[in-house]
Amino acid sequence: MRCAGVGVLISLLACGSGDSRSSPQQEGPIVTPETLVHQYVERDALGERLRSAPWFLEVVTWSEEPAYDSYTVIRSYEVQQPVTINDTLFVPVTYHRLGWIETTQDSARLIVSDSVEHRQFAVVPVEDGWRITSPRLDPHVLVDPVLRVAPLIGNDRDRLSAIRSEHDPSGI
């Protein structure tokens, strides 16, 4: 296991006394800030934040998730190595965006806007592990989960499928 931290407290937390909570996608506890951010981003990308998912509120410092009228559609994401400043670890994440979905009560509309988005996830040590303090961003969801859950209008479903195929000819 790789340890990263400035002070003894952070080193101890990162290397052994991690969070005692487990998630369904990982065996054992969350033990590093990188793992926490990776799980957060992965679960978000799989569309878990589009429905009620209490796990997310257990790993952030805010007490409730706002309701979003839109969310970002991504092709992929990359979690990079953290940078430590004082007692906060910053974990850079790069999202490769395809656009976003605007939602209404019973439909969803695709807005195409291919771009790269860079975010810094700030993670701080707390008594029982680590918590994400920022950013509070809208869900960032991969194409396949969007195609499964979004009630896309008009030809938006076909457009999104075509865009996915352009970026990933294998269809995976």
VEXDREN-2710 file (C-alpha; in Angstrom, 1 decimal):
% VEXDREN-2710
k/r/px/py/pz
1/MET/0.0/0.0/0.0
2/ARG/1.3/3.4/-1.0
3/CYS/1.2/6.1/1.7
4/ALA/1.0/9.9/1.0
5/GLY/0.7/12.6/3.4
6/VAL/2.5/15.5/5.1
7/GLY/2.0/15.0/8.8
8/VAL/2.0/12.0/11.0
9/LEU/-1.7/12.2/11.4
10/ILE/-2.3/12.1/7.6
11/SER/0.2/9.3/7.1
12/LEU/-1.4/7.2/9.8
13/LEU/-4.9/7.7/8.4
14/ALA/-3.8/7.0/4.9
15/CYS/-1.9/3.9/5.8
16/GLY/-3.9/2.1/8.3
17/SER/-6.8/3.6/10.2
18/GLY/-9.1/4.3/7.2
19/ASP/-12.8/4.6/7.2
20/SER/-14.6/1.7/8.7
21/ARG/-17.5/1.8/6.2
22/SER/-17.6/-0.5/3.3
23/SER/-19.3/0.0/-0.1
24/PRO/-20.9/-2.7/-2.2
25/GLN/-18.3/-2.3/-4.9
26/GLN/-15.2/-2.7/-2.7
27/GLU/-14.2/-5.4/-0.3
28/GLY/-13.0/-4.0/3.0
29/PRO/-12.8/-0.4/4.2
30/ILE/-12.0/2.7/2.3
31/VAL/-8.4/3.4/3.3
32/THR/-7.1/6.2/1.2
33/PRO/-8.4/9.5/-0.1
34/GLU/-7.6/8.3/-3.7
35/THR/-9.8/5.2/-3.2
36/LEU/-12.6/7.4/-1.8
37/VAL/-12.5/9.8/-4.7
38/HIS/-12.2/6.9/-7.2
39/GLN/-15.3/5.2/-5.7
40/TYR/-17.2/8.5/-5.7
41/VAL/-16.4/9.2/-9.3
42/GLU/-17.0/5.6/-10.4
43/ARG/-20.3/5.3/-8.7
44/ASP/-21.4/8.7/-10.0
45/ALA/-20.4/7.7/-13.5
46/LEU/-22.5/4.5/-13.2
47/GLY/-25.5/6.7/-12.5
48/GLU/-26.0/6.0/-8.8
49/ARG/-26.5/9.7/-8.0
50/LEU/-29.5/9.8/-10.4
51/ARG/-31.5/7.9/-7.8
52/SER/-31.5/7.9/-4.0
53/ALA/-28.0/6.7/-3.0
54/PRO/-27.3/7.3/0.8
55/TRP/-23.6/6.2/0.3
56/PHE/-22.8/9.5/-1.2
57/LEU/-23.9/11.5/1.8
58/GLU/-21.8/9.3/4.0
59/VAL/-18.5/10.3/2.2
60/VAL/-19.0/14.1/1.8
61/THR/-19.2/16.9/4.3
62/TRP/-22.5/18.4/3.1
63/SER/-25.7/17.1/4.6
64/GLU/-28.0/16.9/1.6
65/GLU/-27.7/16.5/-2.1
66/PRO/-29.5/19.2/-4.1
67/ALA/-32.0/18.3/-6.8
68/TYR/-30.5/18.8/-10.2
69/ASP/-32.4/19.8/-13.4
70/SER/-29.5/18.7/-15.5
71/TYR/-26.5/16.4/-15.4
72/THR/-23.3/15.9/-17.3
73/VAL/-22.9/13.1/-19.8
74/ILE/-19.3/11.8/-19.9
75/ARG/-17.3/9.6/-22.3
76/SER/-14.7/8.8/-19.6
77/TYR/-12.9/10.1/-16.5
78/GLU/-9.4/9.9/-15.1
79/VAL/-8.5/10.1/-11.4
80/GLN/-4.9/11.4/-11.0
81/GLN/-2.4/11.3/-8.1
82/PRO/-3.3/13.5/-5.1
83/VAL/-1.5/16.7/-4.1
84/THR/-1.3/17.5/-0.4
85/ILE/-1.6/21.1/1.0
86/ASN/-1.7/21.2/4.8
87/ASP/-4.2/18.7/6.0
88/THR/-6.2/18.6/2.8
89/LEU/-5.5/16.2/-0.1
90/PHE/-6.5/17.4/-3.6
91/VAL/-7.3/14.6/-6.0
92/PRO/-7.5/15.8/-9.6
93/VAL/-10.1/14.3/-11.8
94/THR/-10.4/14.9/-15.6
95/TYR/-13.8/14.3/-17.2
96/HIS/-14.2/13.9/-21.0
97/ARG/-17.6/15.4/-21.5
98/LEU/-20.0/14.7/-24.3
99/GLY/-22.6/17.2/-23.2
100/TRP/-25.4/17.3/-20.7
101/ILE/-29.0/16.2/-20.1
102/GLU/-31.7/18.7/-19.3
103/THR/-34.5/17.1/-17.4
104/THR/-38.2/17.9/-16.9
105/GLN/-40.9/16.0/-15.0
106/ASP/-41.3/13.3/-17.7
107/SER/-38.6/13.9/-20.4
108/ALA/-34.9/14.6/-21.0
109/ARG/-33.1/16.5/-23.7
110/LEU/-29.5/16.0/-24.8
111/ILE/-27.3/19.1/-25.3
112/VAL/-24.1/18.1/-27.1
113/SER/-21.0/20.0/-25.9
114/ASP/-17.8/17.9/-26.3
115/SER/-15.1/19.2/-23.9
116/VAL/-12.7/18.4/-21.2
117/GLU/-13.5/19.3/-17.6
118/HIS/-10.8/19.4/-14.8
119/ARG/-11.9/19.2/-11.2
120/GLN/-10.1/19.0/-7.9
121/PHE/-11.7/16.9/-5.2
122/ALA/-10.7/18.1/-1.8
123/VAL/-10.5/15.4/0.8
124/VAL/-9.9/15.9/4.6
125/PRO/-9.2/13.5/7.4
126/VAL/-12.0/13.1/9.9
127/GLU/-12.3/11.0/13.1
128/ASP/-13.5/7.9/11.2
129/GLY/-11.6/8.2/7.9
130/TRP/-11.9/10.7/5.1
131/ARG/-14.6/13.0/3.7
132/ILE/-14.8/14.9/0.4
133/THR/-15.3/18.7/1.0
134/SER/-15.6/19.8/-2.6
135/PRO/-16.6/20.1/-5.4
136/ARG/-20.4/19.9/-5.2
137/LEU/-21.0/19.2/-8.8
138/ASP/-23.9/17.8/-10.8
139/PRO/-23.9/14.1/-11.5
140/HIS/-21.4/13.1/-14.2
141/VAL/-22.7/10.0/-15.9
142/LEU/-21.4/7.7/-18.6
143/VAL/-23.4/7.2/-21.8
144/ASP/-24.6/3.6/-21.1
145/PRO/-26.4/4.5/-17.8
146/VAL/-27.9/7.6/-19.4
147/LEU/-29.3/5.5/-22.2
148/ARG/-30.8/3.1/-19.7
149/VAL/-32.5/5.7/-17.5
150/ALA/-33.1/9.0/-19.3
151/PRO/-36.5/9.4/-21.0
152/LEU/-34.8/11.1/-24.0
153/ILE/-37.1/13.0/-26.4
154/GLY/-37.1/13.1/-30.2
155/ASN/-34.0/11.5/-31.8
156/ASP/-31.7/12.3/-28.7
157/ARG/-31.4/8.6/-27.8
158/ASP/-30.1/7.8/-31.4
159/ARG/-27.8/10.9/-31.3
160/LEU/-26.3/9.8/-28.0
161/SER/-25.8/6.3/-29.2
162/ALA/-24.2/7.5/-32.4
163/ILE/-21.8/9.8/-30.4
164/ARG/-20.9/6.9/-28.1
165/SER/-20.1/4.8/-31.2
166/GLU/-17.9/7.5/-32.7
167/HIS/-15.8/7.6/-29.5
168/ASP/-15.9/3.8/-28.9
169/PRO/-16.5/1.8/-32.0
170/SER/-16.6/-1.4/-30.0
171/GLY/-19.8/-0.2/-28.4
172/ILE/-18.5/-1.1/-24.9
END
